[in-house]
Amino acid sequence: MSELEKGNSGLGGSSFDSGYLTNETAPTKRTTKQTVKKFFSDFKPNDLQDVGFDTTGLTEKEIRFEMIKNEGSGKAKLTTRHAIVSSLAGAVGTGLFIGMGNSLKSGGPGAVLIGFAITGITVLCFMGSLGELGVRYRSASFTTYVSRFIDESWGFACAWMYALCWLIVMPIELITSSIVIRYWHEDNNAAAKVNPVAWVSIFYVCIIVITFFGVKGYGEAEFVFSSIKVLAAIGFIIFGIVIDAGGGPNHKYIGAKLFDNPGSFASGFKGVALGIVNSAFAYGGTEISGLAAASSNAPHRAFPAVVKSVVWRICLFFITLTLMVCLLVPYTEEGLGVTSPFVIAINNAGVRGLPSVFNAVIIISVFSVANAATFAASRVISTLAVDGHAPAVFATTDRRGRPTAALILTILFGGLSFLAAYEDYGQVFDWMYAFVSLSFLYLWASISISLIRHRIALKRDGIPLSSLLYRSPFGIPGAIIGFGATSTIIAFQLWLAIVPLHQSPDPQAFFKQMLSLPVAIFLFVAHKLWTRKAPVWSKDLDVTSGLRTYDMELVATEDAIHSEKMRKNLMYRIYHIFC
């Protein structure tokens, strides 16, 4: 018996992680009155003794983790389909469709492409590390791996920084959506003349409605939003190729002329550094697909598919799509940083109607990120409560497994989006944006270190890598690259905060850009002084407890079927190369 099977044998072969259900009865048809009554009764707190799955051998903490991850039902509400689409286009929004214009204006097309390429490699290495840990260990949020393999105080700081980050992202995206609508102001469109708070209110209510449906609502909404983004990206790439080759209304061949005039780089190495830093925010949120995979009905299938999808996410959205924009929009273009560079590219091509269509896609993308932020923030906060790092009330779930208190906090925090009514909301927006920009990076670096320490502990205990259901394809070298590159991005941000591009040093600008760093240090030091706990030394690394539960016989059967299909079916083999 393998080490993994030994670790799982104590649960009596329970397979609530595998998503295969037994003894199900056909659903009975409810009357409208019963449906309404059940809707409200579902908000009552869940009972730990009636959670819908086998809790034999699980501690109260592990049961609560499963309640959060599986929405209390014993069967995850997300499928591998949701996880793949989420990893492909989930959380793609403001950073790419709008923020990329600032990078292009400041650094030029060369800086933008270099930034997205370097950060893309970093994210891919990080996701491989996250996948290996996520398949092996039971957790409702990947921030717990930091506490387990590095230091509890740093895990506390990372988790709260990540939760605060997503709490702030939600109002940022809702405010942004109201700003994007103003694009139609020049068309004398009535929608653009409406008070932006009205649009914020509509989007805010839509977010609340989606949260009523729990993880299933998030998954289906993201599937629709992400599908729209993928189709829009493919459409824009085709459009860009046609226009660049001279197929536009003016039949003017462009090629790579803009890389020569006005040029590839606008501000030398500092412009490249800025492009790398800005690209990190655009990639932020990729890790949410890890939450989706962990909440899927088969994490050991979902995580490998997610890592493959991230490759296509990088190639489709952040390299090819960006290249098309760089070929069509010079970095000297007026309006960059205010209007989406994608909309500018379409406008410059002289294609009528299409700019409005793509602007609508951008609004959908921005709303999609707000939806993802609500999901991520509530789950991380509830996990913090389970770990004892937040008030216990946030660990409670209702009868449908929704972390009710954490969701209420997230939605209330989203009320900051009504700052859109404030005349100088831009100042507040800048400070909120600055806090978010580095928060992702602390987690990326920490997960990379966690993978390295995890591998060291496996070797120490004589546990072969072959016993893992999923191994990071990049291993320790990939984790080292992930940590090194992430640390370099943070160093670039510090450098640019001290010596800004095209500006004199400004103390206010410095603290604005580096706001998240002192907050993270404060959280770490405060927790360390309060708990007095030492870091997790190598001898104390635990790699045998808290393992996910899999039906190993079922896994072996699935593997045999998969191998047979791979041998006989060419289309199946082609599909699994990409997914």
C-alpha positions, 0 to 999 in steps of 0.5 A: 500500500502506498504512503498516500493510501495509508494516510487515507485509510483511517477514513474508511474509504470515504470519497467525498472528495472524489465526487462520486455519490451513492444512494441518491434519491430522485428529487421531489417536486416542491410547491412555491411556498415550500421553495420560499420556506426552504430558501429562508431556512437554508440561511440557518447555521449548519450543524456540525453533526449533520453535514452530509458526508462521512466525518469519521476520523476528522477533527472539528477543524477539518470538518469545518474546512470541508463544510467551507470547501464543499458548501456543507453538502458533502459533494463539491458544487464545482466541476473540472469544467468550472476549474478549467474555464476559471483558470483560463479567463477568470479574474482577467479584467482591469489589469489587462484591459485597462491597466495595460495602457499605462504600461504601454504609455510608460514603457513602450511595447517591448516593456509590456511584452517582456513584463507579461512574459516574465510574470507569466513564467512566474505564475506558471511555476507558482501554479504548479507548486499550488497544484501539488500542495492542493491535491495532497492536503485538505484545506479550504484556502491555500493560505494555510499551506504557508502556516503549515510549511513556513511560519504561522505568523507569516501565514496569518499575515499572508492570509489577511493581506490576501483577504483584505486585497480581495475585499478591496478589489470588489469595490475597485472593480465596481467603481471601474465598471462605472468609469468604463461606461463613460466611454459612451459619453462621446456618443451622447449615449443616455447610459453614460449620462446616468449618475455612476452610483446608479450603475454601481448599485445595479452591479452591487445588487447583481453580486449579492444575488449571485452570492445567494447561490453559493459556490455553484452560483460563482462557478456558473457565473464565472463559466459564462463570463470567462467564456465571453472573455475567451471568445472576445480575445480570440475575436480580437486576435483575428481582428488584429491580424487582419488590420495589421496585415492591411485588411482594415477599411483603409487597407493600410499595412502596419506590420511591426512598424510601431516597434520601430517608430515611435519605438519598442522602449519608451523609458529604458530599463526603468520602463521595463521594470514598471511593465513587470510590476504592472503585469503582476497586478494583471496576473493577480487572481490567477490563483483563484482557479486553485480555490475552484479546483480545490472545490471541484468534485475531483481535485486530483483531476482538476489541478493538472487541468488548471495548470495546463489551462494557465499556459493557454491563459498566458499565451492567449490573453497576456502574450498574443492579445497584448502583442496585437495591441502593441502592433496597432497602438503606438505608445505615444497615443493620446488617451492611453491610461484613460481609455482601454488600449483595445478600444483605441486599437479598434477606433484607430482601425476605423471599424464602426460599432465594434468599439462599443461591443468590446467596451461591453466585454470589458464591463463584463470582465470587470464585473467578473473580477468583482464576482471572483473577489467576493468568492475569494474574500469570503472563503479566505476569511472563513478559513482564517476563522477556522484557523483561529485567526479571525472571530469564530463567527466567520467560521460558521456556515449556513445549511447550504454551506455558505460562509454567511458571516464572511459573505456579509462582511465582504458585501458590506465592504463592497459598499466602498464602491459608492465612493464613486459619488465622491468628487475626488474618489480618484484619490481614494481609488489610487490608495486602494489600488496601491494596497492591492498591487503587491498583496498577491506577490507575498502569497506567490512567494510564500507558496513557492517556498512552501513547495520547496519545504514540502519536498524536503520533508518528503525526502526526509521521511522517505516518501517517494514522489511517485506516491503523490497523485499530482506533482508540480511539473517544474518541481523545486527548480520551478519553485525557486524561479517563482520565489526569485522572480516574485522577490525581484518584482517586489524589489522593482516596486520598491525601486520605482517607489523611491525613484519614480519614472519621469517624476521627482521622489515624493514621500506620499507617492512612496508610501502609496505604492509601498502601503501593503509592505508595512501592513504585512510586517505589522500583521506578522510582528503583532501575531508573533508577539501575541502567540510567541510561536517559533517558525516551523523548523525542518524537523517539525514539518508535517507531511502525513496529516490532513491529507485529502481523502480519495477512493484509491481503487476508483482512482486506479480504475479511472487511470486505467480507463484514461490510459486505454482511451489515450491508447485508442482515441487520437482525439482524446489524446489531442484533447488531453495535450491541451486540457 
